[in-house]
Structures are given as C-alpha cells and as structure tokens.
C-alpha cells in the first residue's frame, strides 16, 4: 500500500473528524465498507447486468432490543433487519 492510498483513505474516513466519536465512526466505516458494502455492490451489479431488478438498502434502525446490550453508537447490527422484514414470530425463544 502506497502512502498516497493511505492518505486518501485517512482523508475520506477520518480526516475531518472533530472528536473521538467521529474518529471511531470513521474507522468503523473504513473497515465495514470493504467487508460489506463493496461486496454487496458487486453482487448487485452482477444481478443488474443479468437483467434482474435490484434493490439496495442500508438498514440503520436501532431495535429496542439493543438497549443495554450493544453500545449506543451502534445503529443496527448484521441481521437486525430480519425481525422487521419477516416479523417477530421468527425470533421465538431466548434470542
């Protein structure tokens, strides 16, 4: 990795941070984008190029069940949308 690449990534995700919380959020985005977002976009493009309709969303609704379990800065974890999309009955038992 070149210094130019590191500088560009830093400036994109952390460069304008004014406090520690913004640095944390930028770092989480810098880690999450290549792991989740870029691969999701690539798969969506494959489906689009095959002639299929594609719908892309980012779920950010914090479920009430997250209170006291995950830090306040966490909007939604992976899989949190399942109860909203398919309904709470799929989450029977101790979840």
The first five atom37 places (N, CA, C, CB, O) and aatype in JSON, in Angstrom:
{
  "aatype": [20, 20, 20, 20, 20, 20, 20, 20, 20, 20, 20, 20, 20, 20, 20, 20, 20, 20, 20, 20, 20, 20, 20, 20, 20, 20, 20, 20, 20, 20, 20, 20, 20, 20, 20, 20, 20, 20, 20, 20, 20, 20, 20, 20, 20, 20, 20, 20, 20, 20, 20, 20, 20, 20, 20, 20, 20, 20, 20, 20, 20, 20, 20, 20, 20, 20, 20, 20, 20, 20, 20, 20, 20, 20, 20, 20, 20, 20, 20, 20, 20, 20, 20, 20, 20, 20, 20, 20, 20, 20, 20, 20, 20, 20, 20],
  "atom_mask": [
    [1, 1, 1, 1, 1],
    [1, 1, 1, 1, 1],
    [1, 1, 1, 1, 1],
    [1, 1, 1, 1, 1],
    [1, 1, 1, 1, 1],
    [1, 1, 1, 1, 1],
    [1, 1, 1, 1, 1],
    [1, 1, 1, 1, 1],
    [1, 1, 1, 1, 1],
    [1, 1, 1, 1, 1],
    [1, 1, 1, 1, 1],
    [1, 1, 1, 1, 1],
    [1, 1, 1, 1, 1],
    [1, 1, 1, 1, 1],
    [1, 1, 1, 1, 1],
    [1, 1, 1, 1, 1],
    [1, 1, 1, 1, 1],
    [1, 1, 1, 1, 1],
    [1, 1, 1, 1, 1],
    [1, 1, 1, 1, 1],
    [1, 1, 1, 1, 1],
    [1, 1, 1, 1, 1],
    [1, 1, 1, 1, 1],
    [1, 1, 1, 1, 1],
    [1, 1, 1, 1, 1],
    [1, 1, 1, 1, 1],
    [1, 1, 1, 1, 1],
    [1, 1, 1, 1, 1],
    [1, 1, 1, 1, 1],
    [1, 1, 1, 1, 1],
    [1, 1, 1, 1, 1],
    [1, 1, 1, 1, 1],
    [1, 1, 1, 1, 1],
    [1, 1, 1, 1, 1],
    [1, 1, 1, 1, 1],
    [1, 1, 1, 1, 1],
    [1, 1, 1, 1, 1],
    [1, 1, 1, 1, 1],
    [1, 1, 1, 1, 1],
    [1, 1, 1, 1, 1],
    [1, 1, 1, 1, 1],
    [1, 1, 1, 1, 1],
    [1, 1, 1, 1, 1],
    [1, 1, 1, 1, 1],
    [1, 1, 1, 1, 1],
    [1, 1, 1, 1, 1],
    [1, 1, 1, 1, 1],
    [1, 1, 1, 1, 1],
    [1, 1, 1, 1, 1],
    [1, 1, 1, 1, 1],
    [1, 1, 1, 1, 1],
    [1, 1, 1, 1, 1],
    [1, 1, 1, 1, 1],
    [1, 1, 1, 1, 1],
    [1, 1, 1, 1, 1],
    [1, 1, 1, 1, 1],
    [1, 1, 1, 1, 1],
    [1, 1, 1, 1, 1],
    [1, 1, 1, 1, 1],
    [1, 1, 1, 1, 1],
    [1, 1, 1, 1, 1],
    [1, 1, 1, 1, 1],
    [1, 1, 1, 1, 1],
    [1, 1, 1, 1, 1],
    [1, 1, 1, 1, 1],
    [1, 1, 1, 1, 1],
    [1, 1, 1, 1, 1],
    [1, 1, 1, 1, 1],
    [1, 1, 1, 1, 1],
    [1, 1, 1, 1, 1],
    [1, 1, 1, 1, 1],
    [1, 1, 1, 1, 1],
    [1, 1, 1, 1, 1],
    [1, 1, 1, 1, 1],
    [1, 1, 1, 1, 1],
    [1, 1, 1, 1, 1],
    [1, 1, 1, 1, 1],
    [1, 1, 1, 1, 1],
    [1, 1, 1, 1, 1],
    [1, 1, 1, 1, 1],
    [1, 1, 1, 1, 1],
    [1, 1, 1, 1, 1],
    [1, 1, 1, 1, 1],
    [1, 1, 1, 1, 1],
    [1, 1, 1, 1, 1],
    [1, 1, 1, 1, 1],
    [1, 1, 1, 1, 1],
    [1, 1, 1, 1, 1],
    [1, 1, 1, 1, 1],
    [1, 1, 1, 1, 1],
    [1, 1, 1, 1, 1],
    [1, 1, 1, 1, 1],
    [1, 1, 1, 1, 1],
    [1, 1, 1, 1, 1],
    [1, 1, 1, 1, 1]
  ],
  "atom_positions": [
    [[0.87, -1.18, 0.0], [0.0, 0.0, 0.0], [0.9, 1.23, 0.0], [-0.98, 0.01, 1.24], [1.83, 1.34, 0.8]],
    [[0.61, 2.14, -0.9], [1.43, 3.34, -1.01], [0.97, 4.4, -0.01], [1.38, 3.9, -2.44], [-0.15, 4.33, 0.52]],
    [[1.81, 5.35, 0.25], [1.48, 6.46, 1.15], [0.29, 7.24, 0.61], [2.69, 7.39, 1.34], [-0.53, 7.73, 1.38]],
    [[0.2, 7.36, -0.71], [-0.92, 8.08, -1.33], [-2.25, 7.4, -1.01], [-0.72, 8.18, -2.85], [-3.24, 8.07, -0.72]],
    [[-2.28, 6.08, -1.08], [-3.51, 5.33, -0.79], [-3.89, 5.51, 0.68], [-3.33, 3.82, -1.12], [-5.05, 5.75, 1.0]],
    [[-2.92, 5.39, 1.56], [-3.18, 5.56, 2.99], [-3.71, 6.97, 3.26], [-1.9, 5.3, 3.81], [-4.66, 7.13, 4.03]],
    [[-3.12, 7.96, 2.66], [-3.57, 9.34, 2.84], [-5.0, 9.53, 2.33], [-2.63, 10.3, 2.11], [-5.8, 10.2, 2.98]],
    [[-5.32, 8.94, 1.19], [-6.68, 9.09, 0.64], [-7.72, 8.41, 1.52], [-6.74, 8.51, -0.78], [-8.8, 8.95, 1.75]],
    [[-7.39, 7.22, 2.02], [-8.32, 6.51, 2.9], [-8.5, 7.29, 4.2], [-7.81, 5.07, 3.2], [-9.62, 7.46, 4.67]],
    [[-7.41, 7.76, 4.77], [-7.48, 8.55, 6.0], [-8.34, 9.79, 5.8], [-6.06, 8.95, 6.47], [-9.22, 10.08, 6.61]],
    [[-8.09, 10.52, 4.72], [-8.85, 11.75, 4.47], [-10.33, 11.47, 4.23], [-8.27, 12.48, 3.27], [-11.17, 12.27, 4.63]],
    [[-10.65, 10.36, 3.58], [-12.04, 10.01, 3.3], [-12.8, 9.65, 4.57], [-12.1, 8.86, 2.32], [-13.95, 10.07, 4.74]],
    [[-12.2, 8.9, 5.45], [-12.92, 8.35, 6.59], [-12.67, 9.08, 7.92], [-12.57, 6.92, 6.75], [-13.57, 9.13, 8.76]],
    [[-11.49, 9.63, 8.11], [-11.16, 10.18, 9.41], [-10.69, 11.63, 9.35], [-10.1, 9.35, 10.06], [-10.71, 12.33, 10.37]],
    [[-10.27, 12.09, 8.2], [-9.63, 13.39, 8.05], [-10.37, 14.58, 8.62], [-9.4, 13.63, 6.65], [-9.72, 15.51, 9.1]],
    [[-11.7, 14.59, 8.59], [-12.46, 15.74, 9.09], [-13.02, 15.53, 10.48], [-13.59, 16.04, 8.15], [-13.85, 16.31, 10.94]],
    [[-12.58, 14.48, 11.17], [-13.1, 14.18, 12.5], [-12.74, 15.29, 13.48], [-12.56, 12.83, 13.0], [-11.61, 15.79, 13.49]],
    [[-13.72, 15.66, 14.28], [-13.52, 16.72, 15.27], [-13.46, 16.19, 16.69], [-14.61, 17.74, 15.15], [-13.15, 16.93, 17.62]],
    [[-13.77, 14.9, 16.88], [-13.71, 14.32, 18.22], [-13.49, 12.81, 18.11], [-15.01, 14.62, 19.03], [-13.49, 12.25, 17.01]],
    [[-13.31, 12.18, 19.25], [-13.01, 10.74, 19.27], [-14.14, 9.9, 18.7], [-12.7, 10.29, 20.68], [-13.9, 8.88, 18.06]],
    [[-15.37, 10.3, 18.94], [-16.52, 9.55, 18.43], [-16.53, 9.55, 16.91], [-17.83, 10.13, 18.97], [-16.85, 8.53, 16.29]],
    [[-16.19, 10.67, 16.3], [-16.14, 10.75, 14.84], [-14.99, 9.92, 14.28], [-16.01, 12.2, 14.38], [-15.11, 9.33, 13.21]],
    [[-13.87, 9.87, 15.0], [-12.75, 9.02, 14.59], [-13.19, 7.56, 14.64], [-11.5, 9.24, 15.5], [-12.93, 6.8, 13.7]],
    [[-13.86, 7.16, 15.73], [-14.37, 5.79, 15.87], [-15.33, 5.45, 14.73], [-15.08, 5.62, 17.23], [-15.2, 4.4, 14.1]],
    [[-16.29, 6.33, 14.46], [-17.26, 6.08, 13.4], [-16.59, 5.98, 12.04], [-18.32, 7.18, 13.38], [-16.96, 5.13, 11.23]],
    [[-15.6, 6.84, 11.78], [-14.87, 6.79, 10.52], [-14.09, 5.49, 10.37], [-13.94, 7.97, 10.41], [-14.04, 4.91, 9.29]],
    [[-13.48, 5.05, 11.46], [-12.73, 3.79, 11.43], [-13.66, 2.61, 11.18], [-11.95, 3.6, 12.74], [-13.33, 1.71, 10.4]],
    [[-14.82, 2.6, 11.84], [-15.79, 1.53, 11.61], [-16.26, 1.52, 10.15], [-16.98, 1.7, 12.55], [-16.43, 0.45, 9.57]],
    [[-16.48, 2.69, 9.57], [-16.87, 2.77, 8.16], [-15.74, 2.28, 7.25], [-17.26, 4.21, 7.78], [-15.98, 1.6, 6.26]],
    [[-14.5, 2.64, 7.61], [-13.34, 2.24, 6.8], [-13.17, 0.72, 6.82], [-12.07, 2.92, 7.31], [-12.69, 0.15, 5.84]],
    [[-13.54, 0.08, 7.9], [-13.46, -1.38, 7.98], [-14.68, -2.01, 7.31], [-13.36, -1.83, 9.45], [-14.55, -3.0, 6.59]],
    [[-15.86, -1.46, 7.55], [-17.1, -2.05, 7.05], [-17.3, -1.91, 5.56], [-18.24, -1.43, 7.73], [-17.86, -2.81, 4.93]],
    [[-16.86, -0.81, 4.98], [-17.08, -0.6, 3.54], [-16.45, -1.71, 2.68], [-16.51, 0.74, 3.11], [-17.15, -2.29, 1.85]],
    [[-15.17, -2.03, 2.86], [-14.62, -3.1, 2.02], [-15.17, -4.49, 2.37], [-13.11, -3.12, 2.14], [-15.25, -5.35, 1.5]],
    [[-15.54, -4.7, 3.62], [-16.03, -6.02, 4.01], [-17.48, -6.27, 3.6], [-15.9, -6.19, 5.5], [-17.82, -7.38, 3.2]],
    [[-18.33, -5.26, 3.7], [-19.75, -5.45, 3.45], [-20.25, -4.69, 2.22], [-20.53, -5.02, 4.66], [-20.86, -5.29, 1.33]],
    [[-19.99, -3.4, 2.18], [-20.6, -2.55, 1.15], [-20.08, -2.87, -0.24], [-20.35, -1.09, 1.46], [-20.87, -3.06, -1.17]],
    [[-18.77, -2.94, -0.41], [-18.22, -3.17, -1.74], [-18.64, -4.52, -2.31], [-16.7, -3.08, -1.71], [-18.97, -4.61, -3.49]],
    [[-18.64, -5.56, -1.49], [-19.06, -6.87, -1.99], [-20.55, -6.89, -2.3], [-18.73, -7.97, -0.96], [-20.96, -7.52, -3.27]],
    [[-21.36, -6.2, -1.5], [-22.8, -6.14, -1.77], [-23.07, -5.39, -3.08], [-23.55, -5.44, -0.61], [-23.94, -5.8, -3.86]],
    [[-22.34, -4.32, -3.33], [-22.49, -3.57, -4.58], [-22.08, -4.44, -5.77], [-21.65, -2.27, -4.54], [-22.73, -4.42, -6.82]],
    [[-21.0, -5.19, -5.61], [-20.55, -6.06, -6.7], [-21.61, -7.1, -7.04], [-19.22, -6.75, -6.32], [-21.9, -7.32, -8.22]],
    [[-22.19, -7.74, -6.05], [-23.23, -8.74, -6.3], [-24.46, -8.09, -6.93], [-23.61, -9.46, -4.98], [-25.06, -8.65, -7.84]],
    [[-24.83, -6.91, -6.44], [-25.98, -6.19, -7.01], [-25.74, -5.88, -8.49], [-26.25, -4.89, -6.22], [-26.66, -5.98, -9.3]],
    [[-24.53, -5.5, -8.83], [-24.22, -5.21, -10.24], [-24.31, -6.46, -11.1], [-22.83, -4.61, -10.35], [-24.77, -6.4, -12.24]],
    [[-23.86, -7.6, -10.57], [-23.98, -8.85, -11.32], [-25.44, -9.16, -11.62], [-23.33, -10.02, -10.55], [-25.78, -9.52, -12.75]],
    [[-26.29, -9.01, -10.64], [-27.72, -9.25, -10.85], [-28.31, -8.25, -11.83], [-28.47, -9.18, -9.51], [-29.11, -8.62, -12.7]],
    [[-27.93, -6.98, -11.7], [-28.4, -5.96, -12.64], [-27.97, -6.28, -14.06], [-27.88, -4.57, -12.23], [-28.77, -6.21, -14.99]],
    [[-26.71, -6.63, -14.22], [-26.17, -6.92, -15.55], [-26.83, -8.16, -16.17], [-24.65, -7.12, -15.48], [-26.84, -8.31, -17.39]],
    [[-27.37, -9.04, -15.33], [-28.08, -10.22, -15.82], [-29.53, -9.88, -16.18], [-28.05, -11.33, -14.77], [-30.28, -10.76, -16.6]],
    [[-29.91, -8.62, -16.0], [-31.25, -8.18, -16.37], [-32.28, -8.27, -15.27], [-31.72, -8.97, -17.51], [-33.48, -8.13, -15.52]],
    [[-31.84, -8.51, -14.06], [-32.76, -8.62, -12.93], [-32.93, -7.28, -12.22], [-32.27, -9.69, -11.94], [-32.0, -6.48, -12.2]],
    [[-34.1, -7.04, -11.64], [-34.26, -5.82, -10.84], [-33.46, -5.97, -9.54], [-35.77, -5.55, -10.53], [-33.4, -7.04, -8.95]],
    [[-32.87, -4.88, -9.11], [-32.04, -4.89, -7.9], [-32.5, -3.78, -6.97], [-30.53, -4.74, -8.24], [-32.72, -2.65, -7.4]],
    [[-32.63, -4.12, -5.71], [-32.99, -3.14, -4.68], [-31.91, -3.18, -3.62], [-34.4, -3.44, -4.06], [-31.58, -4.25, -3.1]],
    [[-31.36, -2.04, -3.31], [-30.24, -1.96, -2.39], [-30.63, -1.06, -1.23], [-28.96, -1.42, -3.09], [-31.16, 0.03, -1.44]],
    [[-30.39, -1.5, -0.02], [-30.75, -0.69, 1.14], [-29.68, -0.79, 2.21], [-32.11, -1.12, 1.7], [-28.88, -1.73, 2.24]],
    [[-29.69, 0.18, 3.08], [-28.84, 0.17, 4.28], [-29.76, 0.31, 5.48], [-27.75, 1.32, 4.25], [-30.41, 1.34, 5.65]],
    [[-29.81, -0.7, 6.29], [-30.69, -0.72, 7.44], [-29.99, -0.05, 8.62], [-31.12, -2.16, 7.8], [-28.9, -0.48, 9.01]],
    [[-30.6, 1.0, 9.18], [-29.97, 1.74, 10.28], [-30.91, 1.93, 11.47], [-29.5, 3.07, 9.8], [-30.6, 2.72, 12.37]],
    [[-32.04, 1.24, 11.48], [-32.97, 1.42, 12.6], [-32.49, 0.6, 13.79], [-34.41, 0.99, 12.2], [-32.32, -0.61, 13.7]],
    [[-32.27, 1.26, 14.89], [-31.8, 0.58, 16.09], [-32.99, -0.09, 16.77], [-31.1, 1.58, 17.07], [-33.92, 0.6, 17.2]],
    [[-33.0, -1.42, 16.88], [-34.13, -2.09, 17.52], [-34.13, -1.84, 19.03], [-34.07, -3.59, 17.24], [-33.08, -1.67, 19.64]],
    [[-35.3, -1.82, 19.6], [-35.4, -1.58, 21.04], [-34.71, -2.67, 21.84], [-36.87, -1.48, 21.46], [-34.29, -2.43, 22.98]],
    [[-34.58, -3.85, 21.28], [-33.91, -4.94, 21.99], [-32.41, -4.7, 22.16], [-34.13, -6.24, 21.25], [-31.76, -5.43, 22.91]],
    [[-31.86, -3.71, 21.47], [-30.44, -3.41, 21.58], [-30.09, -2.61, 22.83], [-29.98, -2.66, 20.36], [-28.92, -2.56, 23.22]],
    [[-31.08, -1.99, 23.45], [-30.84, -1.15, 24.63], [-30.17, -1.97, 25.73], [-32.16, -0.53, 25.15], [-30.67, -3.01, 26.14]],
    [[-29.05, -1.48, 26.19], [-28.32, -2.13, 27.26], [-27.51, -3.34, 26.84], [-29.26, -2.53, 28.31], [-26.81, -3.94, 27.66]],
    [[-27.6, -3.7, 25.56], [-26.89, -4.88, 25.06], [-25.69, -4.47, 24.21], [-27.84, -5.77, 24.24], [-24.6, -5.02, 24.36]],
    [[-25.9, -3.51, 23.33], [-24.83, -3.01, 22.47], [-24.61, -1.52, 22.75], [-25.16, -3.26, 20.96], [-25.52, -0.86, 23.25]],
    [[-23.44, -1.0, 22.45], [-23.17, 0.41, 22.7], [-24.15, 1.33, 21.97], [-21.74, 0.75, 22.29], [-24.68, 0.96, 20.92]],
    [[-24.38, 2.5, 22.52], [-25.34, 3.45, 21.95], [-24.99, 3.89, 20.53], [-25.44, 4.65, 22.83], [-25.89, 4.24, 19.76]],
    [[-23.71, 3.88, 20.17], [-23.34, 4.35, 18.83], [-23.68, 3.33, 17.74], [-21.86, 4.67, 18.79], [-23.64, 3.67, 16.56]],
    [[-24.0, 2.1, 18.11], [-24.34, 1.08, 17.12], [-25.76, 1.33, 16.65], [-24.19, -0.35, 17.71], [-26.7, 1.3, 17.44]],
    [[-25.92, 1.56, 15.35], [-27.25, 1.81, 14.79], [-27.99, 0.48, 14.66], [-27.15, 2.52, 13.41], [-29.05, 0.3, 15.27]],
    [[-27.46, -0.42, 13.89], [-28.06, -1.73, 13.71], [-26.95, -2.72, 13.41], [-29.14, -1.71, 12.57], [-26.02, -2.42, 12.66]],
    [[-27.06, -3.89, 13.98], [-26.09, -4.95, 13.73], [-26.53, -5.8, 12.54], [-25.91, -5.83, 14.98], [-27.68, -5.73, 12.1]],
    [[-25.61, -6.59, 12.05], [-25.88, -7.51, 10.96], [-27.02, -8.44, 11.38], [-24.61, -8.33, 10.58], [-26.94, -9.1, 12.41]],
    [[-28.06, -8.49, 10.58], [-29.2, -9.37, 10.85], [-30.33, -8.73, 11.63], [-28.73, -10.55, 11.59], [-31.39, -9.34, 11.78]],
    [[-30.15, -7.5, 12.13], [-31.21, -6.84, 12.9], [-32.47, -6.59, 12.08], [-30.7, -5.54, 13.45], [-33.55, -6.47, 12.65]],
    [[-32.33, -6.51, 10.77], [-33.49, -6.22, 9.94], [-34.43, -7.42, 9.81], [-33.03, -5.78, 8.56], [-35.58, -7.25, 9.39]],
    [[-33.99, -8.62, 10.15], [-34.79, -9.83, 9.96], [-36.15, -9.73, 10.66], [-34.02, -11.05, 10.48], [-37.17, -10.08, 10.07]],
    [[-36.16, -9.26, 11.9], [-37.42, -9.15, 12.64], [-38.35, -8.14, 11.98], [-37.16, -8.76, 14.1], [-39.57, -8.3, 12.03]],
    [[-37.8, -7.11, 11.37], [-38.61, -6.09, 10.73], [-39.12, -6.54, 9.36], [-37.82, -4.79, 10.58], [-40.23, -6.19, 8.96]],
    [[-38.32, -7.33, 8.65], [-38.71, -7.79, 7.32], [-39.68, -8.97, 7.4], [-37.46, -8.19, 6.51], [-40.69, -8.99, 6.71]],
    [[-39.37, -9.95, 8.25], [-40.17, -11.17, 8.3], [-41.1, -11.26, 9.51], [-39.26, -12.35, 8.3], [-41.98, -12.12, 9.56]],
    [[-40.91, -10.37, 10.48], [-41.77, -10.38, 11.64], [-41.15, -11.05, 12.84], [-43.04, -11.04, 11.31], [-40.29, -11.91, 12.73]],
    [[-41.6, -10.63, 13.98], [-41.08, -11.11, 15.25], [-41.31, -12.6, 15.5], [-41.69, -10.32, 16.37], [-40.54, -13.21, 16.23]],
    [[-42.35, -13.24, 14.92], [-42.55, -14.67, 15.19], [-41.35, -15.55, 14.85], [-43.73, -15.14, 14.42], [-41.21, -16.65, 15.39]],
    [[-40.49, -15.08, 13.95], [-39.32, -15.87, 13.59], [-38.24, -15.81, 14.67], [-38.75, -15.4, 12.26], [-37.24, -16.53, 14.6]],
    [[-38.44, -14.96, 15.66], [-37.48, -14.82, 16.74], [-38.04, -15.4, 18.04], [-37.1, -13.35, 16.93], [-37.91, -14.78, 19.09]],
    [[-38.65, -16.54, 17.97], [-39.23, -17.17, 19.15], [-38.13, -17.68, 20.07], [-40.17, -18.32, 18.75], [-37.05, -18.05, 19.63]],
    [[-38.43, -17.68, 21.35], [-37.48, -18.2, 22.33], [-36.53, -17.13, 22.82], [-36.69, -19.34, 21.74], [-36.76, -15.94, 22.62]],
    [[-35.48, -17.57, 23.46], [-34.49, -16.64, 24.01], [-33.51, -16.24, 22.92], [-33.73, -17.26, 25.21], [-32.66, -17.03, 22.51]],
    [[-33.65, -15.01, 22.45], [-32.8, -14.51, 21.38], [-31.91, -13.42, 21.95], [-33.63, -13.97, 20.19], [-31.1, -12.85, 21.23]]
  ]
}
